Each structure stands twice: as structure tokens, then as C-alpha cells.
Amino acid sequence: MASGLTKSQFTAALSEAWGLSKKEAAEGYEKFVDLVYGEVRGKGELTLPGLGKLVKQNRAARMGRNPATGEAISIPAKTVVKFRLSKAAKEAIL
């Protein structure tokens, strides 16, 4: 399975594409990540036009099964973050 870009590879590609230093690209990336976290934490969702949408959802409590023993276990409710790919991104990738 292929792995994605590392943070340093990503910021190096950004710095090259935008004509910035690697430090400036890394700072810009960090600010972008902080913005995304803040929006999803506060509003519960963030749309990235042309890419998709991050959505915070509540997952209800449910019963599960321990795969090792087959014993029924209770899985507590929790909040999860999901990413929904936009139609444009699906068409470009697939």
C-alpha cells in the first residue's frame, strides 16, 4: 500500500509551488490546520470547496462483539469526525 506525503514533503512542495521559504510554507500549513480544527470544533462542520466536507457527528451507543471471545460488549456513545468527498473531487480522482 502506498503512503502519502510526509509533512516535510508537503510543505516543501507548497514552498516550491508558491515561491515561499519552507519555513513560511510550514507556518501557513499550521495556520490552515488550526483554522480547520477550530471551525469543526466550533461549528461542527467545514466545507473545503472542490475537495469535500469535514463533519462532526455523534455516534450512538451500541452492542458489539469481542472478536477473540465472541462475548457481547457495550460500545459507548462518542463523537467522530467524518470526511465527505465532493462530487468534483470524486470525478477528478475516479
MOPAC internal coordinates of N, CA, C and O (Angstrom, degrees):
PM7 1SCF
backbone

  N    0.0000 0     0.00 0     0.00 0    0    0    0
  C    1.4378 1     0.00 0     0.00 0    1    0    0
  C    1.5265 1   108.39 1     0.00 0    2    1    0
  O    1.2310 1   120.24 1   -47.02 1    3    2    1
  N    1.3156 1   117.14 1   132.98 1    3    2    1
  C    1.4610 1   121.83 1  -178.92 1    5    3    2
  C    1.5243 1   110.16 1   -79.34 1    6    5    3
  O    1.2310 1   121.13 1   -35.55 1    7    6    5
  N    1.3224 1   115.44 1   144.45 1    7    6    5
  C    1.4605 1   119.36 1   177.68 1    9    7    6
  C    1.5185 1   109.00 1  -101.27 1   10    9    7
  O    1.2310 1   121.13 1   -19.49 1   11   10    9
  N    1.3450 1   115.44 1   160.51 1   11   10    9
  C    1.4493 1   120.84 1  -179.60 1   13   11   10
  C    1.5152 1   111.37 1   -82.00 1   14   13   11
  O    1.2310 1   121.31 1     8.64 1   15   14   13
  N    1.3241 1   115.11 1  -171.36 1   15   14   13
  C    1.4520 1   121.14 1   177.82 1   17   15   14
  C    1.5176 1   110.69 1   -72.14 1   18   17   15
  O    1.2310 1   120.69 1   -34.26 1   19   18   17
  N    1.3144 1   116.28 1   145.74 1   19   18   17
  C    1.4591 1   119.72 1   171.92 1   21   19   18
  C    1.5283 1   107.29 1   -79.03 1   22   21   19
  O    1.2310 1   120.98 1   -12.12 1   23   22   21
  N    1.3228 1   115.72 1   167.88 1   23   22   21
  C    1.4639 1   119.78 1  -179.85 1   25   23   22
  C    1.5283 1   110.59 1   -60.48 1   26   25   23
  O    1.2310 1   119.98 1   137.99 1   27   26   25
  N    1.3236 1   117.65 1   -42.01 1   27   26   25
  C    1.4658 1   120.38 1  -179.11 1   29   27   26
  C    1.5348 1   111.21 1   -67.84 1   30   29   27
  O    1.2310 1   119.83 1   142.81 1   31   30   29
  N    1.3232 1   117.92 1   -37.19 1   31   30   29
  C    1.4650 1   120.62 1   176.32 1   33   31   30
  C    1.5199 1   110.93 1   -66.11 1   34   33   31
  O    1.2310 1   120.91 1   139.66 1   35   34   33
  N    1.3437 1   115.86 1   -40.34 1   35   34   33
  C    1.4587 1   121.01 1   179.92 1   37   35   34
  C    1.5222 1   110.76 1   -64.59 1   38   37   35
  O    1.2310 1   120.46 1   131.64 1   39   38   37
  N    1.3394 1   116.73 1   -48.36 1   39   38   37
  C    1.4664 1   119.40 1  -179.70 1   41   39   38
  C    1.5308 1   111.11 1   -66.69 1   42   41   39
  O    1.2310 1   119.54 1   147.09 1   43   42   41
  N    1.3396 1   118.48 1   -32.91 1   43   42   41
  C    1.4646 1   121.00 1   176.17 1   45   43   42
  C    1.5300 1   110.35 1   -64.68 1   46   45   43
  O    1.2310 1   120.42 1   138.76 1   47   46   45
  N    1.3307 1   116.80 1   -41.24 1   47   46   45
  C    1.4662 1   120.61 1   177.98 1   49   47   46
  C    1.5279 1   110.83 1   -65.82 1   50   49   47
  O    1.2310 1   120.26 1   139.92 1   51   50   49
  N    1.3271 1   117.10 1   -40.08 1   51   50   49
  C    1.4704 1   120.37 1   176.71 1   53   51   50
  C    1.5206 1   111.16 1   -63.31 1   54   53   51
  O    1.2310 1   120.19 1   135.19 1   55   54   53
  N    1.3235 1   117.25 1   -44.81 1   55   54   53
  C    1.4628 1   120.46 1  -178.19 1   57   55   54
  C    1.5222 1   110.82 1   -63.30 1   58   57   55
  O    1.2310 1   120.45 1   141.43 1   59   58   57
  N    1.3183 1   116.74 1   -38.57 1   59   58   57
  C    1.4635 1   120.91 1   178.89 1   61   59   58
  C    1.5293 1   111.28 1   -68.75 1   62   61   59
  O    1.2310 1   120.68 1   137.38 1   63   62   61
  N    1.3308 1   116.31 1   -42.62 1   63   62   61
  C    1.4669 1   120.35 1  -177.75 1   65   63   62
  C    1.5264 1   112.46 1   -69.22 1   66   65   63
  O    1.2310 1   120.32 1   144.02 1   67   66   65
  N    1.3220 1   116.99 1   -35.98 1   67   66   65
  C    1.4636 1   120.97 1  -175.38 1   69   67   66
  C    1.5171 1   113.40 1  -100.46 1   70   69   67
  O    1.2310 1   119.68 1   176.92 1   71   70   69
  N    1.3140 1   118.22 1    -3.08 1   71   70   69
  C    1.4506 1   121.07 1  -179.99 1   73   71   70
  C    1.5205 1   113.09 1    70.45 1   74   73   71
  O    1.2310 1   120.31 1  -146.30 1   75   74   73
  N    1.3269 1   117.02 1    33.70 1   75   74   73
  C    1.4608 1   122.23 1   178.82 1   77   75   74
  C    1.5228 1   109.49 1  -108.19 1   78   77   75
  O    1.2310 1   121.00 1   -13.59 1   79   78   77
  N    1.3251 1   115.68 1   166.41 1   79   78   77
  C    1.4577 1   118.73 1   171.96 1   81   79   78
  C    1.5298 1   108.28 1   -74.34 1   82   81   79
  O    1.2310 1   120.57 1   -18.91 1   83   82   81
  N    1.3233 1   116.51 1   161.09 1   83   82   81
  C    1.4628 1   119.75 1   179.10 1   85   83   82
  C    1.5278 1   110.77 1   -63.06 1   86   85   83
  O    1.2310 1   120.33 1   145.33 1   87   86   85
  N    1.3233 1   116.98 1   -34.67 1   87   86   85
  C    1.4650 1   121.35 1   179.03 1   89   87   86
  C    1.5275 1   110.44 1   -64.94 1   90   89   87
  O    1.2310 1   120.04 1   135.39 1   91   90   89
  N    1.3399 1   117.53 1   -44.61 1   91   90   89
  C    1.4637 1   121.25 1   178.92 1   93   91   90
  C    1.5315 1   110.88 1   -64.52 1   94   93   91
  O    1.2310 1   120.44 1   139.78 1   95   94   93
  N    1.3333 1   116.77 1   -40.22 1   95   94   93
  C    1.4700 1   120.65 1   178.42 1   97   95   94
  C    1.5203 1   110.46 1   -64.68 1   98   97   95
  O    1.2310 1   120.08 1   139.40 1   99   98   97
  N    1.3327 1   117.45 1   -40.60 1   99   98   97
  C    1.4659 1   121.29 1   178.77 1  101   99   98
  C    1.5223 1   110.84 1   -65.43 1  102  101   99
  O    1.2310 1   119.98 1   139.51 1  103  102  101
  N    1.3327 1   117.64 1   -40.49 1  103  102  101
  C    1.4650 1   121.23 1   177.61 1  105  103  102
  C    1.5243 1   110.91 1   -64.67 1  106  105  103
  O    1.2310 1   120.43 1   138.42 1  107  106  105
  N    1.3279 1   116.78 1   -41.58 1  107  106  105
  C    1.4611 1   120.97 1   177.67 1  109  107  106
  C    1.5187 1   111.77 1   -62.62 1  110  109  107
  O    1.2310 1   121.02 1   138.36 1  111  110  109
  N    1.3253 1   115.66 1   -41.64 1  111  110  109
  C    1.4621 1   120.77 1   178.04 1  113  111  110
  C    1.5258 1   110.46 1   -62.94 1  114  113  111
  O    1.2310 1   120.20 1   135.29 1  115  114  113
  N    1.3362 1   117.22 1   -44.71 1  115  114  113
  C    1.4714 1   121.36 1   179.29 1  117  115  114
  C    1.5275 1   111.07 1   -61.54 1  118  117  115
  O    1.2310 1   120.23 1   138.73 1  119  118  117
  N    1.3328 1   117.17 1   -41.27 1  119  118  117
  C    1.4709 1   120.79 1   178.27 1  121  119  118
  C    1.5261 1   110.72 1   -64.72 1  122  121  119
  O    1.2310 1   120.43 1   140.45 1  123  122  121
  N    1.3331 1   116.77 1   -39.55 1  123  122  121
  C    1.4592 1   120.80 1   177.71 1  125  123  122
  C    1.5255 1   110.98 1   -62.92 1  126  125  123
  O    1.2310 1   120.38 1   134.55 1  127  126  125
  N    1.3216 1   116.88 1   -45.45 1  127  126  125
  C    1.4700 1   121.57 1   179.52 1  129  127  126
  C    1.5294 1   110.49 1   -62.05 1  130  129  127
  O    1.2310 1   120.21 1   136.60 1  131  130  129
  N    1.3417 1   117.21 1   -43.40 1  131  130  129
  C    1.4625 1   120.97 1   177.79 1  133  131  130
  C    1.5222 1   111.35 1   -61.57 1  134  133  131
  O    1.2310 1   120.30 1   139.80 1  135  134  133
  N    1.3357 1   117.03 1   -40.20 1  135  134  133
  C    1.4647 1   121.45 1   177.54 1  137  135  134
  C    1.5242 1   110.68 1   -62.23 1  138  137  135
  O    1.2310 1   120.21 1   134.43 1  139  138  137
  N    1.3279 1   117.21 1   -45.57 1  139  138  137
  C    1.4624 1   121.65 1   179.90 1  141  139  138
  C    1.5260 1   110.33 1   -61.32 1  142  141  139
  O    1.2310 1   120.03 1   132.04 1  143  142  141
  N    1.3401 1   117.55 1   -47.96 1  143  142  141
  C    1.4607 1   121.30 1   179.69 1  145  143  142
  C    1.5211 1   110.84 1   -59.39 1  146  145  143
  O    1.2310 1   120.23 1   134.96 1  147  146  145
  N    1.3097 1   117.17 1   -45.04 1  147  146  145
  C    1.4582 1   121.24 1  -178.21 1  149  147  146
  C    1.5206 1   112.80 1   -64.04 1  150  149  147
  O    1.2310 1   120.44 1   137.42 1  151  150  149
  N    1.3261 1   116.77 1   -42.58 1  151  150  149
  C    1.4677 1   120.52 1  -179.87 1  153  151  150
  C    1.5209 1   111.44 1   -66.17 1  154  153  151
  O    1.2310 1   120.08 1   135.36 1  155  154  153
  N    1.3170 1   117.46 1   -44.64 1  155  154  153
  C    1.4639 1   120.38 1  -178.92 1  157  155  154
  C    1.5260 1   109.95 1   -68.17 1  158  157  155
  O    1.2310 1   120.32 1   139.85 1  159  158  157
  N    1.3370 1   116.99 1   -40.15 1  159  158  157
  C    1.4624 1   121.17 1   178.95 1  161  159  158
  C    1.5321 1   110.41 1   -63.75 1  162  161  159
  O    1.2310 1   120.41 1   136.59 1  163  162  161
  N    1.3359 1   116.81 1   -43.41 1  163  162  161
  C    1.4549 1   121.04 1  -175.52 1  165  163  162
  C    1.5217 1   114.00 1   -80.34 1  166  165  163
  O    1.2310 1   120.29 1   125.50 1  167  166  165
  N    1.3202 1   117.05 1   -54.50 1  167  166  165
  C    1.4685 1   121.64 1  -174.30 1  169  167  166
  C    1.5199 1   113.68 1   -92.35 1  170  169  167
  O    1.2310 1   120.24 1   161.38 1  171  170  169
  N    1.3200 1   117.15 1   -18.62 1  171  170  169
  C    1.4551 1   120.28 1   179.60 1  173  171  170
  C    1.5073 1   114.26 1    91.53 1  174  173  171
  O    1.2310 1   120.06 1   172.93 1  175  174  173
  N    1.3407 1   117.50 1    -7.07 1  175  174  173
  C    1.4590 1   119.73 1   176.71 1  177  175  174
  C    1.5227 1   110.45 1  -161.08 1  178  177  175
  O    1.2310 1   121.11 1   -21.65 1  179  178  177
  N    1.3208 1   115.48 1   158.35 1  179  178  177
  C    1.4587 1   122.10 1   176.83 1  181  179  178
  C    1.5150 1   107.74 1  -148.00 1  182  181  179
  O    1.2310 1   120.58 1   -53.25 1  183  182  181
  N    1.3275 1   116.50 1   126.75 1  183  182  181
  C    1.4524 1   121.56 1   177.35 1  185  183  182
  C    1.5141 1   109.11 1   -97.89 1  186  185  183
  O    1.2310 1   120.65 1   -52.08 1  187  186  185
  N    1.3229 1   116.36 1   127.92 1  187  186  185
  C    1.4530 1   123.08 1   174.31 1  189  187  186
  C    1.5338 1   105.90 1  -106.73 1  190  189  187
  O    1.2310 1   120.01 1   -80.76 1  191  190  189
  N    1.3462 1   117.58 1    99.24 1  191  190  189
  C    1.4660 1   121.03 1  -174.26 1  193  191  190
  C    1.5189 1   112.71 1   -52.07 1  194  193  191
  O    1.2310 1   120.81 1   -47.76 1  195  194  193
  N    1.3278 1   116.05 1   132.24 1  195  194  193
  C    1.4542 1   121.96 1   179.49 1  197  195  194
  C    1.5145 1   114.15 1    81.27 1  198  197  195
  O    1.2310 1   120.09 1   173.64 1  199  198  197
  N    1.3361 1   117.43 1    -6.36 1  199  198  197
  C    1.4599 1   120.78 1  -178.20 1  201  199  198
  C    1.5217 1   111.76 1  -120.16 1  202  201  199
  O    1.2310 1   120.12 1   126.46 1  203  202  201
  N    1.3188 1   117.37 1   -53.54 1  203  202  201
  C    1.4593 1   120.21 1   179.97 1  205  203  202
  C    1.5063 1   112.19 1   161.11 1  206  205  203
  O    1.2310 1   121.13 1    18.34 1  207  206  205
  N    1.3265 1   115.44 1  -161.66 1  207  206  205
  C    1.4523 1   121.70 1  -176.01 1  209  207  206
  C    1.5179 1   110.12 1  -138.15 1  210  209  207
  O    1.2310 1   120.73 1   -48.73 1  211  210  209
  N    1.3409 1   116.21 1   131.27 1  211  210  209
  C    1.4601 1   122.87 1   172.03 1  213  211  210
  C    1.5208 1   107.00 1   -92.09 1  214  213  211
  O    1.2310 1   120.20 1   -51.77 1  215  214  213
  N    1.3271 1   117.22 1   128.23 1  215  214  213
  C    1.4587 1   121.90 1  -176.84 1  217  215  214
  C    1.5230 1   109.62 1  -130.86 1  218  217  215
  O    1.2310 1   120.74 1   -48.77 1  219  218  217
  N    1.3282 1   116.18 1   131.23 1  219  218  217
  C    1.4610 1   121.46 1   176.01 1  221  219  218
  C    1.5266 1   107.26 1   -91.81 1  222  221  219
  O    1.2310 1   120.08 1   -52.65 1  223  222  221
  N    1.3483 1   117.44 1   127.35 1  223  222  221
  C    1.4534 1   122.04 1  -177.82 1  225  223  222
  C    1.5167 1   110.66 1  -131.21 1  226  225  223
  O    1.2310 1   121.37 1   -29.76 1  227  226  225
  N    1.3305 1   114.98 1   150.24 1  227  226  225
  C    1.4560 1   121.06 1   174.28 1  229  227  226
  C    1.5185 1   108.69 1   -91.57 1  230  229  227
  O    1.2310 1   120.46 1   -50.37 1  231  230  229
  N    1.3184 1   116.73 1   129.63 1  231  230  229
  C    1.4622 1   121.57 1   177.45 1  233  231  230
  C    1.5263 1   107.17 1  -104.09 1  234  233  231
  O    1.2310 1   120.43 1   -53.27 1  235  234  233
  N    1.3122 1   116.78 1   126.73 1  235  234  233
  C    1.4627 1   122.15 1  -177.43 1  237  235  234
  C    1.5294 1   111.25 1   -70.04 1  238  237  235
  O    1.2310 1   121.30 1   -22.45 1  239  238  237
  N    1.3287 1   115.11 1   157.55 1  239  238  237
  C    1.4669 1   120.46 1   174.91 1  241  239  238
  C    1.5257 1   108.33 1   -66.74 1  242  241  239
  O    1.2310 1   120.68 1   -31.37 1  243  242  241
  N    1.3237 1   116.30 1   148.63 1  243  242  241
  C    1.4589 1   119.25 1  -178.15 1  245  243  242
  C    1.5269 1   109.56 1  -153.89 1  246  245  243
  O    1.2310 1   121.54 1   -11.69 1  247  246  245
  N    1.3097 1   114.65 1   168.31 1  247  246  245
  C    1.4632 1   120.47 1   176.49 1  249  247  246
  C    1.5245 1   108.49 1   -95.42 1  250  249  247
  O    1.2310 1   120.96 1   -41.50 1  251  250  249
  N    1.3221 1   115.77 1   138.50 1  251  250  249
  C    1.4530 1   121.65 1   178.03 1  253  251  250
  C    1.5130 1   109.91 1  -129.74 1  254  253  251
  O    1.2310 1   120.45 1     8.55 1  255  254  253
  N    1.3072 1   116.75 1  -171.45 1  255  254  253
  C    1.4472 1   121.25 1  -178.66 1  257  255  254
  C    1.5185 1   109.39 1  -136.44 1  258  257  255
  O    1.2310 1   120.91 1   -45.88 1  259  258  257
  N    1.3296 1   115.86 1   134.12 1  259  258  257
  C    1.4541 1   121.76 1   175.38 1  261  259  258
  C    1.5247 1   107.12 1   -72.64 1  262  261  259
  O    1.2310 1   119.68 1   -63.51 1  263  262  261
  N    1.3502 1   118.22 1   116.49 1  263  262  261
  C    1.4635 1   119.08 1  -176.08 1  265  263  262
  C    1.5300 1   114.14 1   -66.02 1  266  265  263
  O    1.2310 1   120.22 1   155.89 1  267  266  265
  N    1.3112 1   117.19 1   -24.11 1  267  266  265
  C    1.4613 1   119.50 1  -178.68 1  269  267  266
  C    1.5271 1   111.94 1   -77.33 1  270  269  267
  O    1.2310 1   120.52 1   140.18 1  271  270  269
  N    1.3464 1   116.61 1   -39.82 1  271  270  269
  C    1.4660 1   119.64 1  -175.06 1  273  271  270
  C    1.5209 1   113.21 1  -110.76 1  274  273  271
  O    1.2310 1   119.88 1   163.17 1  275  274  273
  N    1.3210 1   117.83 1   -16.83 1  275  274  273
  C    1.4576 1   120.53 1  -176.83 1  277  275  274
  C    1.5158 1   112.48 1    81.16 1  278  277  275
  O    1.2310 1   119.73 1  -178.00 1  279  278  277
  N    1.3292 1   118.13 1     2.00 1  279  278  277
  C    1.4568 1   123.07 1  -178.20 1  281  279  278
  C    1.5350 1   110.42 1   -72.55 1  282  281  279
  O    1.2310 1   120.42 1   -42.24 1  283  282  281
  N    1.3288 1   116.79 1   137.76 1  283  282  281
  C    1.4603 1   121.98 1   176.78 1  285  283  282
  C    1.5296 1   109.38 1   -72.71 1  286  285  283
  O    1.2310 1   120.87 1   -46.50 1  287  286  285
  N    1.3394 1   115.94 1   133.50 1  287  286  285
  C    1.4621 1   120.51 1   178.77 1  289  287  286
  C    1.5249 1   109.61 1  -129.85 1  290  289  287
  O    1.2310 1   121.01 1   -24.61 1  291  290  289
  N    1.3142 1   115.67 1   155.39 1  291  290  289
  C    1.4569 1   121.46 1   178.09 1  293  291  290
  C    1.5244 1   108.61 1   -94.21 1  294  293  291
  O    1.2310 1   120.49 1   -54.15 1  295  294  293
  N    1.3361 1   116.66 1   125.85 1  295  294  293
  C    1.4597 1   122.02 1   177.82 1  297  295  294
  C    1.5247 1   106.81 1  -102.29 1  298  297  295
  O    1.2310 1   119.43 1   -59.61 1  299  298  297
  N    1.3347 1   118.70 1   120.39 1  299  298  297
  C    1.4650 1   121.03 1  -175.56 1  301  299  298
  C    1.5281 1   112.76 1   -71.11 1  302  301  299
  O    1.2310 1   120.82 1   -19.71 1  303  302  301
  N    1.3310 1   116.05 1   160.29 1  303  302  301
  C    1.4553 1   121.77 1   175.59 1  305  303  302
  C    1.5125 1   109.49 1   -67.19 1  306  305  303
  O    1.2310 1   120.59 1   -30.96 1  307  306  305
  N    1.3360 1   116.48 1   149.04 1  307  306  305
  C    1.4574 1   120.08 1   177.15 1  309  307  306
  C    1.5206 1   109.83 1  -157.25 1  310  309  307
  O    1.2310 1   121.14 1   -13.62 1  311  310  309
  N    1.3181 1   115.43 1   166.38 1  311  310  309
  C    1.4504 1   121.88 1   177.45 1  313  311  310
  C    1.5303 1   108.06 1  -100.00 1  314  313  311
  O    1.2310 1   120.91 1   -45.15 1  315  314  313
  N    1.3410 1   115.86 1   134.85 1  315  314  313
  C    1.4604 1   121.42 1  -179.65 1  317  315  314
  C    1.5237 1   109.50 1  -127.79 1  318  317  315
  O    1.2310 1   120.17 1   -19.71 1  319  318  317
  N    1.3184 1   117.27 1   160.29 1  319  318  317
  C    1.4613 1   122.64 1   175.87 1  321  319  318
  C    1.5210 1   107.34 1  -113.23 1  322  321  319
  O    1.2310 1   121.01 1   -50.52 1  323  322  321
  N    1.3352 1   115.67 1   129.48 1  323  322  321
  C    1.4588 1   121.05 1   179.16 1  325  323  322
  C    1.5219 1   109.02 1  -118.83 1  326  325  323
  O    1.2310 1   120.98 1   -29.09 1  327  326  325
  N    1.3259 1   115.74 1   150.91 1  327  326  325
  C    1.4541 1   121.31 1   176.20 1  329  327  326
  C    1.5137 1   108.39 1  -115.00 1  330  329  327
  O    1.2310 1   121.02 1   -54.88 1  331  330  329
  N    1.3262 1   115.65 1   125.12 1  331  330  329
  C    1.4620 1   121.32 1   178.16 1  333  331  330
  C    1.5257 1   107.93 1  -108.09 1  334  333  331
  O    1.2310 1   120.67 1   -63.27 1  335  334  333
  N    1.3077 1   116.32 1   116.73 1  335  334  333
  C    1.4543 1   122.61 1  -178.24 1  337  335  334
  C    1.5228 1   109.89 1   -71.19 1  338  337  335
  O    1.2310 1   119.92 1   -42.70 1  339  338  337
  N    1.3384 1   117.76 1   137.30 1  339  338  337
  C    1.4685 1   121.24 1   179.71 1  341  339  338
  C    1.5271 1   110.30 1   -73.61 1  342  341  339
  O    1.2310 1   121.53 1   -19.64 1  343  342  341
  N    1.3197 1   114.69 1   160.36 1  343  342  341
  C    1.4614 1   120.25 1   179.57 1  345  343  342
  C    1.5347 1   110.97 1   -62.16 1  346  345  343
  O    1.2310 1   120.58 1   139.83 1  347  346  345
  N    1.3395 1   116.50 1   -40.17 1  347  346  345
  C    1.4602 1   121.02 1   179.04 1  349  347  346
  C    1.5269 1   111.35 1   -62.17 1  350  349  347
  O    1.2310 1   120.28 1   138.88 1  351  350  349
  N    1.3318 1   117.07 1   -41.12 1  351  350  349
  C    1.4581 1   120.89 1   179.05 1  353  351  350
  C    1.5266 1   110.82 1   -66.79 1  354  353  351
  O    1.2310 1   120.46 1   138.94 1  355  354  353
  N    1.3270 1   116.72 1   -41.06 1  355  354  353
  C    1.4687 1   120.30 1   178.44 1  357  355  354
  C    1.5226 1   110.21 1   -59.87 1  358  357  355
  O    1.2310 1   121.00 1   134.85 1  359  358  357
  N    1.3452 1   115.70 1   -45.15 1  359  358  357
  C    1.4623 1   119.50 1  -178.56 1  361  359  358
  C    1.5343 1   111.60 1   -65.93 1  362  361  359
  O    1.2310 1   120.50 1   142.95 1  363  362  361
  N    1.3344 1   116.65 1   -37.05 1  363  362  361
  C    1.4669 1   120.30 1  -179.16 1  365  363  362
  C    1.5247 1   111.35 1   -71.08 1  366  365  363
  O    1.2310 1   120.55 1   143.65 1  367  366  365
  N    1.3385 1   116.55 1   -36.35 1  367  366  365
  C    1.4617 1   120.58 1  -176.98 1  369  367  366
  C    1.5241 1   111.88 1   -84.52 1  370  369  367
  O    1.2310 1   120.85 1   134.49 1  371  370  369
  N    1.3145 1   115.98 1   -45.51 1  371  370  369
  C    1.4624 1   119.82 1  -176.73 1  373  371  370
  C    1.4909 1   109.25 1   -90.57 1  374  373  371
  O    1.2310 1   120.10 1   180.00 1  375  374  373

